[in-house]
Amino acid sequence: MTAALVFLGVVVVVALALVASYNRFVRQRNLVQESWRQVDVELTRRHDLVPNLVETVKGYAAHERTVLSNVVEARAAALSAPTVAAKGEAETKLAGSRRGLFAVAEAYPELKAAGPFLQLQAQLAETEDRIAAARRFYNGNVRALNTRVEAFPSSLVASTFHFTKADYFETDDPEVRAPVQVHFP
């Protein structure tokens, strides 16, 4: 009778551990999905600002059609990217084309001083900061989930219930990866 109770106790403890581990995976997966939605909200905000920026520049730099069309194409690619990895690549290209747009703006002093352009530039800078914060939060959640998927014994639960690693949202944009430079006059 005692051996049967011990066995039953072990089975109950193992079952409770499996349920707790499964539930933790569900919470982590949902947190990764929720944090991705926040990144997506900020990316959408950026994408919504780009057409206004293009229109503002278009009024001043009518002969810069190639630069303007590159930005529009990069935005369309970023909007339609199907996966996190593809979204990262598309966002890197969009950032590069936006830099080209700002380089055009440098050639037009009246554009650089225009209120709408300055306002859009400030909104875009704020949005970039929000995207960076959302990306850090998302990647932290991905790291926690991926560690749990790979660590023993939770990896057994992950493989049994088909929990998989999530993709990091990475960028190859050199401006994002560059160290901050401080210049003193």
Backbone torsions as a table, in degrees:
resi	resn	phi	psi	omega
1	MET	NA	-40.5	-178.9
2	THR	-66.2	-41.4	179.6
3	ALA	-64.0	-37.4	179.1
4	ALA	-66.4	-39.2	178.2
5	LEU	-67.5	-40.3	177.9
6	VAL	-63.2	-45.6	178.9
7	PHE	-60.7	-45.0	178.8
8	LEU	-62.3	-40.5	177.7
9	GLY	-62.2	-42.7	178.6
10	VAL	-64.3	-42.9	179.6
11	VAL	-62.4	-42.4	179.7
12	VAL	-64.3	-44.4	-180.0
13	VAL	-62.7	-44.2	178.9
14	VAL	-63.6	-42.7	179.5
15	ALA	-63.1	-43.4	177.8
16	LEU	-64.0	-38.8	177.9
17	ALA	-64.7	-41.2	177.8
18	LEU	-63.7	-44.7	179.4
19	VAL	-63.1	-44.4	179.5
20	ALA	-63.0	-42.5	179.2
21	SER	-65.0	-44.2	178.4
22	TYR	-59.1	-47.6	-178.7
23	ASN	-63.2	-35.2	177.4
24	ARG	-67.3	-39.8	175.4
25	PHE	-60.4	-43.8	180.0
26	VAL	-61.3	-45.2	178.8
27	ARG	-61.7	-43.7	-179.5
28	GLN	-66.8	-41.8	178.3
29	ARG	-61.9	-43.0	179.2
30	ASN	-65.7	-35.9	177.3
31	LEU	-66.5	-39.8	176.1
32	VAL	-62.7	-44.5	-180.0
33	GLN	-64.7	-41.4	178.9
34	GLU	-65.0	-43.3	-179.5
35	SER	-68.7	-31.2	174.8
36	TRP	-66.1	-38.6	178.4
37	ARG	-60.4	-35.2	177.7
38	GLN	-67.7	-41.1	175.2
39	VAL	-60.0	-45.0	-177.8
40	ASP	-62.7	-37.6	177.0
41	VAL	-60.8	-45.3	-179.1
42	GLU	-68.8	-37.6	176.6
43	LEU	-64.9	-39.3	177.7
44	THR	-62.9	-40.8	177.0
45	ARG	-59.4	-44.8	178.1
46	ARG	-61.6	-45.8	-178.4
47	HIS	-62.3	-33.6	178.8
48	ASP	-71.5	-27.5	179.0
49	LEU	-78.4	-29.2	-174.2
50	VAL	-60.0	-46.9	179.9
51	PRO	-60.2	-37.4	177.9
52	ASN	-64.2	-40.1	178.1
53	LEU	-64.1	-44.3	179.3
54	VAL	-61.3	-45.0	-179.9
55	GLU	-63.1	-39.2	179.2
56	THR	-64.1	-45.5	179.7
57	VAL	-68.7	-37.0	-177.9
58	LYS	-57.4	-37.2	179.9
59	GLY	-64.0	-30.4	-177.7
60	TYR	-97.1	-32.4	-171.9
61	ALA	-123.3	65.0	-174.3
62	ALA	-62.4	-29.2	-177.2
63	HIS	-86.6	5.5	179.8
64	GLU	-97.7	43.1	-174.9
65	ARG	-61.4	-36.5	-177.9
66	THR	-62.1	-45.8	179.7
67	VAL	-62.9	-44.5	-179.1
68	LEU	-63.8	-42.4	-179.6
69	SER	-69.2	-32.0	175.9
70	ASN	-62.1	-40.9	179.4
71	VAL	-65.9	-43.7	-179.4
72	VAL	-63.4	-43.2	178.8
73	GLU	-65.3	-41.6	179.4
74	ALA	-65.1	-38.3	177.6
75	ARG	-63.6	-43.9	179.6
76	ALA	-62.3	-40.6	178.5
77	ALA	-65.1	-40.0	179.5
78	ALA	-66.5	-37.5	179.3
79	LEU	-67.2	-31.7	-174.5
80	SER	-99.8	3.9	-179.5
81	ALA	-63.7	126.7	-171.7
82	PRO	-83.7	-25.4	-175.7
83	THR	-123.2	167.6	178.5
84	VAL	-60.9	-43.6	-179.6
85	ALA	-64.8	-44.0	178.6
86	ALA	-65.3	-36.6	178.0
87	LYS	-63.6	-40.6	178.0
88	GLY	-61.1	-44.8	178.3
89	GLU	-63.7	-44.4	-178.8
90	ALA	-65.6	-38.2	179.0
91	GLU	-67.7	-33.5	176.4
92	THR	-64.3	-43.3	178.2
93	LYS	-65.4	-38.9	178.2
94	LEU	-63.8	-41.3	178.5
95	ALA	-61.7	-41.0	178.3
96	GLY	-64.5	-41.7	-180.0
97	SER	-69.8	-32.9	175.9
98	ARG	-65.9	-38.0	176.7
99	ARG	-60.8	-38.6	176.4
100	GLY	-63.0	-37.7	178.3
101	LEU	-65.3	-42.2	178.3
102	PHE	-68.6	-30.5	176.0
103	ALA	-65.7	-38.9	175.6
104	VAL	-62.6	-42.3	-179.2
105	ALA	-61.1	-31.5	178.8
106	GLU	-61.6	-29.8	-178.3
107	ALA	-78.6	-7.1	-177.5
108	TYR	-123.7	91.2	-177.4
109	PRO	-57.2	-35.9	-179.9
110	GLU	-67.2	-31.1	176.4
111	LEU	-70.6	-45.7	-179.8
112	LYS	-58.6	-28.9	-178.0
113	ALA	-93.6	-6.7	-177.0
114	ALA	-68.9	135.6	-178.9
115	GLY	-55.6	-50.0	-179.7
116	PRO	-60.4	-39.4	179.7
117	PHE	-65.7	-44.7	179.3
118	LEU	-63.1	-39.2	179.0
119	GLN	-65.8	-44.7	178.2
120	LEU	-63.9	-39.8	179.0
121	GLN	-62.6	-41.4	178.7
122	ALA	-66.7	-41.6	178.3
123	GLN	-64.2	-38.8	179.3
124	LEU	-66.6	-40.7	178.0
125	ALA	-63.3	-42.0	177.6
126	GLU	-63.8	-41.5	179.5
127	THR	-64.2	-39.9	177.5
128	GLU	-60.0	-41.0	177.4
129	ASP	-64.0	-40.6	179.6
130	ARG	-67.9	-37.0	177.0
131	ILE	-64.6	-42.7	-180.0
132	ALA	-61.3	-42.6	179.1
133	ALA	-65.8	-43.3	179.7
134	ALA	-65.3	-37.9	178.8
135	ARG	-65.2	-41.3	177.8
136	ARG	-62.4	-43.4	179.9
137	PHE	-63.2	-46.2	179.3
138	TYR	-61.1	-50.3	-178.0
139	ASN	-63.8	-31.7	174.3
140	GLY	-65.0	-40.9	177.3
141	ASN	-68.5	-37.4	176.9
142	VAL	-63.9	-43.8	179.0
143	ARG	-58.4	-44.2	-179.6
144	ALA	-63.5	-44.4	179.2
145	LEU	-64.8	-47.0	-177.8
146	ASN	-63.3	-38.4	177.2
147	THR	-62.7	-42.5	179.7
148	ARG	-66.4	-39.0	178.9
149	VAL	-63.3	-34.6	-175.8
150	GLU	-91.0	-21.5	-174.6
151	ALA	-79.3	146.8	177.1
152	PHE	-91.9	137.9	7.8
153	PRO	-94.5	-1.2	-178.4
154	SER	-64.5	-21.7	177.5
155	SER	-63.3	-29.0	177.0
156	LEU	-65.8	-43.3	178.1
157	VAL	-66.7	-41.3	-179.6
158	ALA	-60.5	-45.6	-178.8
159	SER	-70.9	-35.2	179.6
160	THR	-65.1	-41.9	-175.6
161	PHE	-104.2	14.5	173.3
162	HIS	60.7	40.1	170.7
163	PHE	-84.3	129.9	-176.5
164	THR	-120.8	165.4	177.6
165	LYS	-68.3	149.1	177.0
166	ALA	-99.9	159.9	178.6
167	ASP	-86.9	139.8	172.3
168	TYR	-73.8	152.3	173.6
169	PHE	-97.6	101.2	-174.7
170	GLU	-112.7	157.3	177.1
171	THR	-131.9	146.9	175.1
172	ASP	-104.3	11.3	-178.8
173	ASP	-64.7	117.4	-177.1
174	PRO	-62.5	-29.2	178.7
175	GLU	-66.6	-36.0	179.8
176	VAL	-70.1	-37.4	-176.5
177	ARG	-85.0	-14.9	-176.5
178	ALA	-71.7	144.6	175.8
179	PRO	-68.5	150.6	179.3
180	VAL	-68.4	132.8	-179.8
181	GLN	-110.2	130.2	178.9
182	VAL	-108.8	129.7	179.5
183	HIS	-118.8	128.8	177.6
184	PHE	-103.7	139.3	-179.4
185	PRO	-69.4	NA	NA
